[in-house]
Amino acid sequence: MNAVKINRLLSQAALTFISVAILFIFSHAGKNKEWFQKITSYWEDYKEQRASTASTEEIREERWGLTYQICKSIRKNIADRHIKNPLILLEPNSYVEKTIGIKMPEPVVFYYFTGLRAVWTNASNVNEATHILRFQKGGTMRIDSIASPEQLQQFLNFYKPYPQAL
């Protein structure tokens, strides 16, 4: 081999080593470490679930727990009431967490779980909300119609002290 080929191979090996080292440092530093552990956990769960004989629904319930079960009951409630194309206003998570101690998923995840559109109180299209999902102490849940823009504004004013958070 000539010197140019050897030099190129050494350069490629050095760049590969540097890249791997940077990825290792990135995945093990600060917040990234938590993120990387979560990804690793997902991979381990995936391998376990792939080998499982549980149904897809059982796997979802195990993976996402109470939040998923609540979303399923919301979907059933809406279907039982024959409500067409609702846009559900979700209470701020800071309020839900204070009231019943859980976090609801963000609207896009809520849609994934239920097939129902939802908005948060700070969404640009909040004025289009047709129903509101409300939690009360003791864990009771209600889905009420929003009868007027004034009623919607009352809800929004009530939730102003509660910031929206994931």
NORFENPE-V911046 format. One record per pair of residues at least 24 apart in sequence whose C-alpha atoms are under 7 Angstrom apart, sorted by the first residue. I is the first residue (numbers start at 1). J is the second residue. Records with the same first field share a line. If there is no record, write none. Layout:
I = J / J
This chain:
67 = 104
68 = 113
71 = 113 / 114
72 = 114
75 = 114
86 = 116 / 117 / 130 / 131
87 = 117 / 118 / 128 / 129 / 130 / 131
88 = 117 / 118 / 119 / 129 / 130 / 131 / 132 / 133
89 = 118 / 119 / 120 / 121 / 129 / 131 / 132 / 133
90 = 118 / 119 / 120 / 121 / 132 / 133
91 = 120 / 121 / 133 / 134
92 = 120 / 121 / 162 / 163 / 164 / 165
93 = 164 / 165 / 166
94 = 162 / 163 / 164 / 165
95 = 162
96 = 135
99 = 136 / 137
100 = 137 / 138 / 139
106 = 166
121 = 156
